[in-house]
Amino acid sequence: MPPRAAGSPEGGPAMILFTRRILLGTATLASFAAQAQAAWPTAPVRIIIPFAPGGVPDIVARLVAPHMQAGLGQPVLVENRPGAGGAVAAELVARAVPDGHTLFMTTVSTQAIAPNLRPDIRYDPDRDFAPISLIARVPLVLLVPPALGVRDVKGLLDLLRREPGRHAYASSGVGAPLHLAGELFRQLAGVDVTHVPYRGSSPALTDLVAGRVTFMFDALPPAVPFIADGRLTALGVGTLERARARPEIPTMQEAGIAGFEAYTWAALYAPGGTPAAIIDRLHAEVTKAARQPDVAERMQQLGYELVISTPAELAAFQRREREKWGEVIRRGNISIEN
């Protein structure tokens, strides 16, 4: 074979033409992909909720959905998919096409507690979800019946330490945020108390009012009527700052339980692998929706606190929550069989 002339391009004119066609094709595909993302959404957007209607993620989703719909130009539908402590919905979203048409409004239960408590879950909270924004925070509050005769956390601790092993705290179920808040209190305070799980917070509150259990943690919004009419006494809230809805209640740290922080929250995610441009658009729309006057006013009425984050901040927050509650679960030797 004769040698190529010096300076002659490898393959000659035919190769140059072929290369140009490849580059043109690649640019065309990239243009099509960009146009497809610019045209998003092309169908209704579903927000999947892992619990029955009425919980924090459900209420927050229904508050922001109409405003997101106006901004996106497509219907935004809220769908409740309860089951297996939220795992049914989490697995559905984790396996959804990552095109921004399926979203997940969830909370600490699926993203931080279940990975530490349920070895059978079939999703990874970091790999399988793309964080969009934290939206709301709901303080947990320590409650006792007035007949107990204590008016502050110190009084409760004095009672529990005088009578070790004789008192119990209620929760909405094993591994629920209310249970883990009680367990965190037990660990930090060093008291000997028994956990009594109920099937939901309503029957637990009923027994607390009747004096069948000594104390419990509950989300502040459903507890407010009991506090307002004197059926229960609030001793402290689990946020680091006093709750805007009830600023007269001290924080647990102010009350003497150093290191105590416990609240529930609502955050929006997409399936892992959703394009960054779509995540950015969703972040803009949901944060704009959450800041609308009617949404902000209703959240305040409910006792929810607006907490907006970037996707990166939500990812870091989720990891911190998982590590924190995982440590509480391990130290308490908690399992779903308990």
N, C-alpha and C positions, 0 to 999 in steps of 0.2 A: 504494500500500500504506500503510495507516495506521501511524503510529509505534507502537512498543511502549510500554507504560506504564512509567514510571520505576520501576526496581527489579525489573522482571519478568525472570526468568531466561531466557537465550537458548534458544529452542526450546520453552519451556513445559514442562508436566508430562510430555509424551511423551519429550522429550529427557532429562529427569532420570531417568526410568525406564530409558531405553536406557543411559545412562551407568552407572547402578547395576548393570545386568546385565553390562556390560563389566567393571567392577571386580570383580564377584562371580566372573565367569568366569576372570579373571586370577588372582585369589586361589585359586580351585579348582585351576587348572593348577599354580600354585606349590606348593600343598599336595600334589598328586599327585607332583610331581617330588621334593619333600622325602621323601615316603613311599617312593618308589622308591629313593632313595639310602639311606634308613634300612634298607630291606629288603635292600640289597646285602650279600653277593653272592647272586645267584639261580641260579647255575650253577657248575660247577667252574672254578677259577682255574688258568690255565696259566702256568708260568714258562718262557719260551723261552730256551735257551742257544745262543750262536752258535758253539760248538765241540763237538768230540766229547767223550764222557764222560771224566772224569778230570782236567780242568783246574780252575783255581781257581773260576771262576763255577759250574761244574757241581757241585763238591763243596760249596760254600757253599749253593747252592740246595737240594741234597738234605739238608743238615743242618737248614735252617730250615723246609723245607716241612711236615714233620709237625706242628710246633708252630703254624705259621700255619694249617694245616687245623683244628686244634683250636680256635683262636681265631675263625676265620671261619665254621665250621660247614658248610663245603663242601670237597670234595676239592681239594687243591692238587697239580697234576701238573707234573712237570719234563719238558720236551721238548727234545731236542738237535736243532738245525737247522744243522749245519755247512755251510760253503761260502763261497767268495769272500772268505776272510779275515774271516768274520763278517758280511759284508754281506747274505747271504741272510736270516739271522735278523733283522738290524736293519731291513731293508726290510719284512719280514713284520709286525713289531711296529709300525713307523711307520704302517702302513696299516690296522692293526686298529681295530675299534670302540673308542673311548675310554671304555669303561664299567667298567674295573677288572678284567675277566675275563681279560685277556691282559697279562702282565708280561714284563720283559726283565732277566735277570741277566747283566751283561756286565762289560767291563773296558776298559782303556786302548786296546786295539786298535781297537774300533769307535768309541769316543767321542772319541778324541784323535789317534790315528795315522792311521787310514784317511782322515779328511777332509783330511789334509795329503798323503797319498800316493796316493790313488786318485781321480782326477778323475771316474771313472764311477759313483761311488756315488750312489744315488737316495734319499738321506735327509739331513736336516739334524739334527745331534746336539742342537742347542738347540731348534729349532722343533718337531721331530717326537717328542720324548720329554719326559715330565714326571718330573723327578727325585724319588725317594722317600728313599733313604738309601744312603750309603756303608756297607759292612758289614765288609769285611776288607781288610787290607794284607799283602802278602807281599814281604819283602825280596829283592832280587837280591844275589848274592854273586860276587865276583871270585875265580876259581879258576885254579890253575896245577898242573902235574904236579910231584911232588917232585924228579924227576930234573933239572928245570930249575935247581935249586940256588938259588932265591930264596925268602926267608921273609917278605918284607913288600913293600908297594907300592914303597917306595924302591928295593929291590933289583931289582924288575921294571923300573922306569923307567930305572935305570942300565943294565940289559941292553939295553933297547929303544933307548936313545940311543947306546950303543956300537955297535950293529949296525942302523942304520936300513935299513928296507926288507927285512930278512931274516926278519921274524917275522909271524905271522898269528894272528888271533883267530877263534874259531868262534861260530856262532849257530844258532838254530833256523830261520832263513830271513830273506830280505830284508824289512826293515820290521817284523820282530817286535820285541817289547820287548827281547829279549836282544841283538839287533843294535844297536838304538838306544842301549842302555846302553854297549856297546862303542864305538860311534861318539862318544858323549858323552865317554867316557874319552879317546879319541884326540884329540878337539878340545881338551879342557881340559889334557891333559898335553902336547900338542904333539909327539906321537910319530908316526913313519912306520911304520904297520903295515897289513897287508892283511886284508880281511874275507873269510872263507870260510863261505858259508851252507850249512847242511845241511837235510835234510827232517825237522825235529824236533830236540829237544834230546838225545834218547837217543844217536843216532849221533854227535852232536857231542861228547858226554861221552866216548864210547868212544875217539874219536880224540884227545881231550885226554889221557886216561889213557895212551894209547900214545905220546904225545909228538909226534904229527903236526902239532899246532898248539900255540901257546905259551900262550894263555890264553883264557878265555871268561867271560861272566857267565851265571849260571843262577839260577832261583828257589831260594831256600834249602832248601825241603822236599825236593825230589829230590836235592839235592846233599849233604844231611847224611850219608847212608850212605857216600858216597865220602870225605867229610872224616873221618868217625869211624874208618874202617878204614885211613886213611893213603894211599888211592889218589890223593887230590888234596889240595892245600893251599889253605885259604881265606885270602885276603889282606885282604878288606874287604867290608862290607855297604853297600848303597846307601841305606839309610834314614839320617835325621839322628841317630837314637838307635841304640844297639846292639840287635841282635835279642834278644828275650827267650829264643828257643830256643837261641841260641849266643852268650851275652854275652861270651865270650872273644875274639870276632872284632871288631876295631876297625871304626869306620865309615870310609868312604872319605875323608871330610873330616878325621877324626882322622889318617888315614894320609898326609895332605898334598895331596889333590886338592880344593882349594877349589871350592865351588859344585856338587859332584857329589851328585845325589840321583836314585835310580832304583829303582823298585819296581813291582810289579804290584798290582792291586786288584780287588775285586768290589763292584759296586753294583747296586741295584735301581731300575728305571725302569718307568713306565707309558707308554702312547701319549700324545702331546701332546693337550691338550684334556680329559683326564680330570678330572672335577669335584674341586674342592679337598677336599670332605668325604671322598671316597673315598681321595684321596692321604693325608689325615690318618689315616684308619683303617688303611691299608696301612702307613704309617710306624709307627704304634703296634704293629701286629702283628709286623712283621718285626724291629723292634728288641727287642721282648719275646722273640721266638723266639731271636734271636742271643745274648741274655743268659742263656738257660736254662743251668743248670750242665752238662748233657751236651754241649750245643753248644759252649760256651766251653771245656770241657775238651778236646774233640776238636780244636778249632781250635788250641789250644795245643800239643797233641801233633803236629799237622801242621806247626807253625811259622807258622801264620797269626796275625795280630794283629787283634783286634777293634777296629774304628774306626767308631763310630756318628756320623752327621751328620744335620742337618736337610735338608729338600729344598733350601733356599736355599744352604746350605753345599756340597752336592753340585754344584749348578749352577755355583757359583763355582770349585770345585775342578776340574770338568771343563774350564772355560774356561782355567784356568791350565795344565793338562796339555796341552791342545791347542796353546796358544801356545808352551809350552816345547819340545815334541817337534817342532812345526812348524819352529822355529828350527834345531834339530839337523838335521832333514831337509834344509832349504834350505842350510845351511852345508856339509853333507856331500854335496850334490848327489845325494841318494838318490832312486831311482825303483824301481818294481817290476820294471823291466827290468834293473837293475844285477846 
